[in-house]
């Protein structure tokens, strides 16, 4: 039936075009108009107004009269329908009314420039002059014209994934009609909402714009942060003296000395083979090979990413073996290499409900034995250094001793037998987070009661249930109260002494034979509790803390930080206007200024509230910070003193931005308004200048023009609005006039110059942040799929290719270039990581970029994974 209707419509259209009825032309219902009533200056003479009909047409049509400017260019409704000049009733560049936020449904993420008309004539609707006898014929003609338009626009559905990017019908009975001026605009859809963007006059054809990925590439220079907040087995020292730890999807090899560019002359290398967050580490007895286990996740298309263990070479950073792909559930919780046989075996405990314990042949990557360990959480696992057939696990309310046989090396033929540790007269603790093997074969455990228990070997007792055939078992032979609160870490030193790290008391204690305390030190409160301990060169110790800091020092001289980071979700980021420094803030309420040259924290303060956005004054003397309560602060960057404290509304602030001349400060709020303040020359004082009112949803991004007089803003319902700030914060209704305006920054995610960054099928939330480089050559994009992209600028071609970089383990919330474009800084959301990328230009200094390979997991045939 649809095909018959389409064929009939096409026949009627052709018949009408070849021999148009005089009555129809005389009535004015569907009359050709050959000359546009008014065309914008600079428009090619071949361009004309074209009617794009959408929706099911009713018998009553709306009369559209010629206007002094091209239809669709004004934000305001027709004059006969305005009735009020309230900004909330204006139309946005996203299409539709700002007050309703509605848009005609259409395929999300489809981008397509408006096509030239099929014929030179343009149709105008006018039903007021028709006579009653002509109405049936007019109705049939209108229906034929509408059907013909839909038929002509249908094209190949296969090439568009079965979706028509231009057909955007309203509901039944809708009379909505959209006018587009050919050659001057492009349109994309997000969640069915059409977003029209006007092409600058200097661009004659979209085909003239650059295509392909940019010549610039990114190289990971430094990672700020350490995952100590919620992970264990996360800090070791390699044979080379490098400290190995992890954050997000990256395993970091930190060199405390011997290289330029960091605290104490340190440097970093990075293993980036994982596709989701790393949860645990183990170092091979040779001190070179490393095993790292990742958690489960999902990719861009919602397909699960399975947990896996990578065994890799720390000298070459090459993956040697992949263990257990498809064998683990949820994630890898704990790892351990065997020691008695030169690391031939690897023990893995996953995060499934049963916490499956498995033993693997490292050289062949084969599973030798597997068993359900316990329904309680398992926090640590290890092989006995004297006997590889003995494995110990500890966790919630348990210590288990396992005996395993390899089954002659046949995969799956091995067996595991469990012996449960019995506490007897000693109080059973709620958690046993750590243990360590002593040289004599005994085991020390640290528990949540602050006690260190000594477990000695003894012959198995046949009367003890659950011996599981083990020849020997362990029993408690001594107890010492070591800390107030839980013990999070135990470390055996080379001299045979033991170090313990406390949680609540933050003490680091050295114990001699018989658990006699020899020496101790206390970690400063702002670094948090001790999470992990590793022995460095000589008497040097490395301490990881629960506030994601890595400390270096010894018990006598104390400790100082070498790696620091945030502890909760990050959102706020801004870069200094003249130095390689940047500022971050987030849900941990910390405001941090980082030195990108020294790779260190310059200072931090407690905001007492969640910080969501920030921006430096052009002088660099002060910085504005927006909070989640509608409050914003201005701080002196040298003294760290608050010089201004203002509140605008009670909704969270999403963006703060100084004008390029520093005379104004714009503050975008979730109450749908942009607050404008006049600022003194030093940035310390400000006074309310006005408000930009007109958005129908919360403000997400905004940018100033180069002359400091205008603002471009985006909102949560995909509006693009322009404002004349110098003229009194007025909404610019004629968006066409803003097409050639130059912007000092480009961080708005919606706009003609950047619409090509959006992937197919986007729901409008896939891109969190965007930043154009200061040289206006590239655009960096932070997406919701843990990736950072680099595009050419302008990026105004649909499905534009990019260079894609992984490493973050959560949605990337923000990206910014440093003042000279030498670095790009990106923030991870939930993983609380900060990545500093070195920007390498084509033919410029620095190592040669890695040859990109196509990776269709994020955006098929459009992104290059580097």
N, C-alpha and C positions, 0 to 999 in steps of 0.2 A: 504494500500500500504506500510506503514511503517513497519507493522508486517511482510509482505512478504519479504521486503528487509532485515529485521533483521534476519529472519529465513534462508534466502538464504546465508547471510553472515556467520552465525554460521555454516551452513552445509559445506560451502567452507573451513572455518577455520579448522573444525574437519577433513575433508578429506585431507587437506594439511598437518596437523600435523601427521596423521596416515601414509601417503604415500607421503612424500615430493618429488616433481619432481626433477630429477637430473639436468635438464636444468636450473631450477631456482637457485639451489645451485651453480651450476658451474658459472652462470652469475654474481653472487654476488649481485643480486637485493634485495633479502630477504634471507640472509644467517644467520643461527644461529651462535652465538658467545658464547661459553660456559664459557670462562674465561675473566674476566674484564682485560683490558690492564694495568690498574693501580688502586689500591685501597688505600684510605688514611690509614695511620697507625692506628691501634686499631680497625679497622672495622671487624665485625664478618665475618668468611669465607663464611657464607651462603649468604651474601649480594652481589648483582650484579647490574649492570646497567640495567635499564629498560626503554624502549622507550615508552613514552606516547604521542601518536599521537593526534594532535588537528587540527580541521579545515578540510575543503574540500580539498583533495589532488588533485593536478594538474598532468598533464602528465609529467612535468619536475620536478624532485626532486633534493634537495640539498644534495651533498655528505658530509657526516660527518665522518671525520677520527678520529681514536683514538688519544687522547691527553695525555700528561704526567700526568695530574691530572683529577679527575672525572669530566665529562661534567656537566656544570651548576654551578660549584663551583667558577669559575672565574668571576669577574665583567666585564672583557673585552670581546669583540666580538672575533670570531675565527681569527687566525692570517692572513688568506688569505683575510679577510674582513676589517681589522683594518685600514690600510692606514694612520692612525693618532693616536697619543697617547694622544689627548686632553682629559682631565678628563670628559668633558661634554658629551663624547660619550660612557662612560663606562656604564656597566649594574649595576643596584643596586640590593640589596637583595629583593626589592619589585618585581623584575622581569621586563623585558622590558628594553628599552634603556633610560638612564637618559636624553638624549637630547630630546627625543620625549615625555617622560612621559607616553607612551601608555602602556596599558596592555590588554591582551585578556579579552573580556567580560566574566563575571561569576557572580554567585550569591553573593551579598554583605553579609559580615558578616559570611559566612560559614567557619568553621574551621575543618580541617580534616588531620590527619597524612597520609603520603604517605603509601599505602598499599603494602605488599609483593607481588611479581609477581605471576601470576597464574602458571608459569612453569619456570624451571631453565634457559631455553634458552633465550638469549637476541637478539633482531633483530637489524640489521644494514642496513641502506639504502645506495645503491650505484648504480646509474643508468648509469654510464659512460661506463660500459663494455657490455651493452645489445646490441644485434643485432636487426636490423629493424624487422626481422620476429618474434622476441620474444616479441616486445613491447605490442601488444594487450593482450597477456597472462599475461605479467608482470603487466600491468595496472589493469587487472581484479583481480590479486592476491593482489595488493596493496589496491584496493578498498575493497576487502574481509577482509584483515587484519584490515583496519581502521574501517570497520563496526563492526567487531567482537570485537575490543577493546572498542568501544562505547557501544556495547551491554553488555559486561562484566562489564562495569563501571556503568551501569544505576542504578541497585539496586532498592530499594523502593523509589519512589518519595514522597510517603506520609510521610515517616519518615524524609524527608529533606524539607518538605514544597513545594514539586514539583520542587526542584532545585537540580542540580547535582554539588556538590562542586568541582569535578575534571575536568569535561568537561569545557574547556575554549576556545571555538572555535574563530578563527579569522573570517574575512569576507570571502565571496566566493572567491575561488582561493588562499586562504592563504596557505603558505607553512611553517608556523611557527610550530616548534617542540620543546617541552620542555623535557629535560632530568632530572630525579630525581634519587638520590641514595637512595635506600630503607633502612630504619632504621636509617637514620641520619638527616632527615629533616621533617618538617611539613609545611603545606601550608594553608593560609587563603586568603580570597578575600575581598577587600573593593572597592566598586563601580566598580566591574569587574576587578580590578587589582590584580593579584596574588602576594602574599607576602610569600616568602620562608624563613624559619628560621631553622638554623641548630642546632641539638640537641647536648648538651655537651657530651663529651665522657664518663663521669661518669654515665650517665643515659642510662640504657640498654632498658628500656621499659617505655612508658608513663603511663602504669598502676601502676608503682611503685611510681609515684608522689602522694603527699597528695591530698585527696579529701575531700569535705565538707567545710563548713564555718570555719573560724579560731576560736580558743578558745577565743581570745581576743575580747572584746566588747568596745563600745564607750558610754560615758555618757556626755551629754551636760553640761559643767562646767560654761561657761560664754559666753554672747553675747555682743559684742561691737557694739555700735551704737543705734540710736533712729530715728524713721521715722518722722522727723519734717519738712522735705523739702517740702513735697507735701500732707500732711494729717492734719486733724484737729480731735478734740475729741479724743486725743491720750495720755492724761496724767491725772491720778487720784490717790488719796490716799485712801487706803482701811482702814477698821476699825482696822486692825492689825498694821497699820503704814507703811505697804509696799507700795511702789510706783508702779503702774501698767501702763505699756506703751507697745508698740509693735514695731517690726521691722521684715521684711520678713514675714514668716508664724508663727512666735513665739510671744506669749504674755509674756512679762517679768514681773516678780514680784521682784522688787529690794528692799532689806532691807538696809536702810542707816546705821543702826548700829545693834549691838547685835550678830554679827557672825564674824568669822575670814575670811581673804582672800581678802578683798577689801578695797577701799578708806574709811577711817573712820570705818573700821571693818564691812563692808557691805557684802552682799551675794545676790545671785539670785536663783530664782526658775523659771520654765518655763512651760507654757501651750502650748502643741504642737499638739493640736487636729485638726488644720486647714490644708487643703491641698493646699491652695494658699495664696497669700499675704493678711494680715489683713489690713483693711482700717479704721476702727473706733471702738470705745469702748463706753460702758455705764456701770456705776456701780449701782447696786440695792440699794434702800434706806437702806437695812440692812448692807451695807458695806462689804458684803461677796460674794454675787453672782455678776458675771460679764457677760455682753453680748458683744460678739465680732463678727463683720461681715467681711466676706472675699470677695475678688473680684472673678470674673470668670476666668477660665484658661483652659488649655488643658493638658491631660496626655501624656505619652510617645507615645501612638498610635494615637494621634491627636483627641481623644474624648474629648468633652467639660466637664469641671468641673464646676458644677453649683454654683452660689453664695449661701451662706447660713449664718445664724446667729447661733452661739453656745451660750447657757447659761450654765455656769459652776461654780463650787464651788471653790473659791480661796484658801480655806484651804486644800482641798483634791485634787484639780486639776482634778476632775472628771466632765465629761460632764453631765449636768442634762437634757438638752432639746436641740433639734435641730429645729430651726424655719425657715420655708419658703424654704425648699429644692425644687427647681423647680418653685418657685413663683417669684423670682427676676431675673432681667436681668442685665448683665455686672458686677454688683457688688453691694455691700451695701455701701451707701454713708454716712448715718447718722443714729444714734440710740438714743433712750431715754426711760428710765423707767418712769412710772407714780409715783408720790410721795404721793398724797393725800390718796390713798388706799393701802399703803404699797407695791407698786410695782407690782400690779396685772396685769398691761398691759405694752406692749412694742410697741413703735412706730418705724417704719422702713421706710426709704426713699431709694429707689434703684437708680442705675445709668442709667436707661433706658432713652430714649428720653423724655418720659412724666414724669420721676421722680415719679414713683408710690408711693403714701403714703398709708401705711397700718397699722392697729392696730391689735395686736395679744394678745391672752390670754396666759400669760406666763406659767401657770400651765398645761394647756392642749395642748399648741402648736398650737392652732387653730386661723385662721384669722377671725376677727370679722367684719372688714370694710376695704374697699380699694377704692382709687380714684386717678385719674390723677391730679397731683399737678400743674406742670408748665413745659414748655419746656426749661426754663432757669435753670441753675445749682442751686441746693439746697445745702447750706453749713452747715446749723445747724437746729436742730429740738429739741423741748422740750415740756414737759407737764407743765401746770401751777401747782405750788406746792399746791395751794388752791383748784383747781377744775380740776379733771382728764378729764372732758369733753372738756377742752380748750387745744388746741395744737397750737404751734407757729412754723413756718418755716421761714427761711431767706436765702438769697442767692443773685444771680445776679439781681439787680434792683428791689427787692421785699421784703416785709415782709407780710406774710399771717397769718391770725388768723383763726383757724379751730374749729368748734364745732362738736362734734361727739356723737352719741348715740349708745349704745352697742347692741341694738336689742334684749334685754332679753338674751344676751349671746349665741344666735344662730349663728353658723358660717355663715358669709356672710350676715347677716341680718342687720348689723349696717350701719349707714349713716354718711357721712362727709359733712359738709357745710363750704364754704370758705368765709372769709371776707378779702378783700385786704386792706392793710394799705395805707392810703392816706397821702402824704407828704405836700400837700397844698402849703403854702408859702415858705416852706423849700426846698432847693435844693435836688433833688432826686439823691442819690449817685449811682455809678455804681455797687458797691458790698456792701452787709451787711454781713460780715463774721461771726459775733457773736452777741449774746444777753444773757441777764441774767434777772431772775425774782427777784424783790425786795420783802422784807417782806410785804409791804403794797399792793402788787398786781400789782404795776406798772412794766414796762419792760424797760430796758436800751438796746439800740442797738449801736454797734460800726460799723462804715462804712469806706469806702475807702477814704473819704474826711478828715478823722481824727476827726470826730465829734461823740459825744455821744448824742443820742436822747432819751428823756424820753417819753414813750408812756403810757398815762393814760386811765383808763377804763371809759367808758361813755355809756349811753343808745344808742341803735342803732337808726340811723336816717333813717326813711323810704324813704327819698329822695335820700339816698346814694345808688348807684347801687351796686349790688353784695353782699347784706347783707346776703343772703343765709339762712335766718331764724334765724340768731344768735340773742340772746337776748341782748347781750352787744357787744360793739366794742371798739377798742383802737384808740386814736388819739394822735398826738404829742403835748406835753404840755411844753417842754423845750428843749433847745439845748446848748451844751457846746463844744467848740473847745478844744480837749484834746491833739492831737498829730499832728506832721508833717508827712503826709502820712497816710497809712491805719492803722486801729486798728484791730489786729488779734485776741485778746483774752480779755475776761472780766471774772472776778471771784468775787463772793460774799463771803466775809470773815465771820467768825463766829461772829465778833463784829458788823456786819451790814455795814461795809465799803466795797467799791468796788475797785478792782484792774483792771487797764487797761494796756495792753501791745501793744506798738507801733511797726510798721514795719520799716519804714525808719529811725526814730529817735532812735529806740532801747530802748526807755524809759519805765520804769515800774512805774506807778503813782497810789498812793492810794487816793481815793476820799471819802469825808465825805458827810453828808446830804446836799442837794442842789448842789451837784457836786462841792464842794469846795476841791481843791487840798490840801492834808495834807502832803504828803511825796513822794519822788521819787528817783529812782536810774536808772543808765544807764548801759546797758549790753555792755561789750567790743565788739568791732567791729568784731574780729575774731570768735566770737561765732554766729554772725548773729542776725536776728531780733527775737522778742518774738513771739513764735507760740502758746504756751499754758501755763496756770498758774494753779497750784494746791496748796492748803494750807496744810502744814504738821503739825507736832506737835508744840504746842506753837506758837511762831511767825515765825517759819521756813516756807519758801516758796520753792517750786519746780518750775523751769521754763524750758520749752522746747523751743529750738530755731530752726530757719530755716536752720542752718548748722549742724543739727543732733546732738546737744549737750544737755545734761540734767544738769542744774545748780541747786545748793543748797545754800541757804543763807537767808538773810533778807535785808530789805531796808536800815537798818542802817549800817550793816557791809559789805554789798556787797555780791557777789556771786562767787562761785568757781565750776568748773566742777566735776561731779561725773561719768558721762557717756559721752563719746565722740565717734565720728565715722566719716567715710568718707561721702561725699555727692554725689558721682557719681560712675560710674562703676569701679570695682576693677579688677586688673589683676596681679600685681606684689606682690610676697610673698617670703620671705626667713626667715629662723630661725637662731638664733645665734649659733655658734659652741660649746659654753660652758655654756650658760645661758638660762634660760627660757624666752627668749625675741625673738621677731620677728618683721620684718619690712614689711610694706605694701605701695603700691602706686597704682595710678589709674588715671582716667580721670579728677578728681578734682585737679590734679597737686600737691597734697599734698604727701609728704614723711613722714611716721609716724613710729616711733619706739614704740612698745608696751611692757609693762612689764607683762608677763604672770602670775607671782606670785602675784603682787599687783593688777592685773586686771585694769591697768591704762595706760594712754598715757605718755610715758617717754618724748618724744619731737616730734615736727613736724616742717617741713620747706616747703616753697613754691618752687617747682621746676621750675615754670614758663612754663613748658611743661608737656605733658602727660607722666607719668611713666608707663612702661609696664612690667619690669622685674628687679630683683635685686638678689644679692648674697653677702654673707659675705665672707671676706678673712678668711682663717683658723685660723688666730690669733684673729679675732673678732675686730681688731683695725680699720679697714676700711670696707666700703661696696660699691660695684659697682652697679650703677643704669642705666638701659637702657631706652632711651626715644623714642618717636615716630618719631623723626626727623633724626635718625641715630647717634645722639649724646649720649655719655655715660659719666657719672660722677663717680668719686671716692670721697667719703666723709669720714672724720674722725668721728667715732661714738661718741666720747666724746665731741669734740669741734663743730661738725656739719659743719666744714669748708670744702669747696671743695678743694681737694688736686690735682685733675687731671680732665681735661675737654677735651675730644677727640671726634672727629666726624669721623665715617666710613660710607661713602656713604650718600645717602639721603632717604633711606628707613627706616621704623621703625625696632627697634630691638626687637626680641621676646624672647631671652634667653641670660643671662650672667652667666658664671660658672667658678669659680676658680678651678684649679687642687688641689688634696688633699694635696700636699706639698706646695701649695701657690706660686709656681714658674711661673705658667702660668695663663692667663686669656683668656677664649674663649668667643667670642661674636657672637651669631647667628643672622643674619639679614634677612630681607625680600628681599634683593638683591641676595639671594641664596648662600651667602658665609658665612664662619665662619672665623672671624678674630682672630688671636692668638697673644697675647702680653706676653712678658717676664716681670715679676713683681719683684720688689725689696723685700727684706726680710720683711720689714714693710708694704708692699703693697701700699706705697704712690706713687712710681714712676713706670712707665711702658714704654716699647718700643716695637714697632712692630716686631714680630718674623716671621710671615708669614700669608698665607691665605690658607684655605681649599676650593678648587674650584672643583665642580663636581656635586653638587645637581642641579636638574632641576626645583626646586620650592623652596619656602621660607623655612627657617629653623624653626622648631617648638620646638624641644627638643634636648638636648645633655647631655651626661654624660662622665666623665673621668674614665679611668681605675685606679685601686688602686695604680699602680706604677707611675701614672702621665704622661705616655708616649703616651697613645692612647685615642681616642675619638670615641664614638658611637653617631650618630646623626639621627634624623628623619626629614622629610620635609613634605610640604603640599600635595605632591602627593604620600605619603606613602612609600617613600624610606627609607631603613636602610643602612647607609654607615658607614664604619670604616676608621679611619685616624691614620697614624703614625705621631704624632706631633713632637716627639723628632728626628725623621728621616727626618724632613723637610716638615711637613704637607702633606705627601703623602697619596693618596687614596690607601687603601689596596684592591687590586683586588680580591684576594682569600679570600672570606669571610669565608670559611670553617675553616681557621686557627684562626679565632677570636671566635670560638664557646666556648672555654674554658677560655676565658679571664675574669678576675674578675673586677667588676666595683665598684668604690668607692661609687657612688650613682646610683639609678635607677629611673630616671624620664622620660625616653623615653617611649612613649605609645605603641610602636611597638617593639617587640623582643620576643624571644622564652620564656623567663621567665615570661612574662606577657600577652601572647596572649589570655589566657583564660578569661581575664577581658572583652573582647569585646562581646556585646550581639548579638544575631541573628538579621539579617536584618540591621546591622549598616551601615551608609553611610560614615563612616570615620571621622565624626565630633562629634560623640556622646560622646567621652571621651576628656575632655579638659586638664586634668592634672592627674598625677600619681606619687606616691612617695612610695618607699620601706622604711620600718623602718630601723633604724641603726643596730638593732639586726638581720635583714634579716629574720624575721619571718612572717611579714604581709605586704600587699600592700594596700595603700589607693588610691581610685579613685574618681575623681570629674567628674560628667557627665553633659550632657546638659539638664537633666530632674529634676534638683533641688535636686539631691540626692548625698550623700557621701556613698561610699561602702568600705567595708573591706574584703579583700581576703587573703587566705593563700599565702605564698611565698615559692617556685616558684608557679606561677599560670599558668601552662602549660597544662591544660586540657580544652577542649572545653566546653562551657556552665558551667564554674566553678560557684559554689554557693557562695554567699557573704552575709554579714550582711549589711543591707541597712538602712540608716538614713536620715530622712527628716528634714525640718526646713527652708531651703533656699527657697526664693520665685522667684529665677531666676537661670539661668545656673550657676553651680558652676565652677569657673574659675581656682582655684588652691587649692592644699592641700600640707601640709608639716608637718613632725614630728619634735618635738623639739629635742634638742641634746641628751636627755636621753630617748626618746620615751615615756615619761610620758604623753604628750599631742599631739593632732593632731589639726592643725589650718586649717580652710577652709574659702574660700572667696566666697561670693555671687557676681554675676556680677552686674546686674542692681539694685538689692536691696541694694547694698553698705553695706552689713552686713559682720561681721567677727565672726565666731563661734570658740570657743576654746573647744575641746572635751577632756575629760579625758580618757586615754586608760586603760582599766581594763583587767588584765591578768587572765587566768584560774587559779582559786585558789589563786589569789593574793589579795592584800589589796583593800579596797573599797567595795561599796555595791554590792550585788549580781546582776548579769545582768538579765534583763528582759527576760523571756522565749520567744524566737523568734517565730513569727507566719508567715506563708507563705503569701506573698502579690504578686499576679501575675501581678499587674498593670505595674511594670517596666520591669521585665524580668521573664516570666512565668517559674515556677518550678526551678528557679535558684537563687533567692535572698530571703533573710530573712529580714523582716522589723522589726527593733528593736526600 
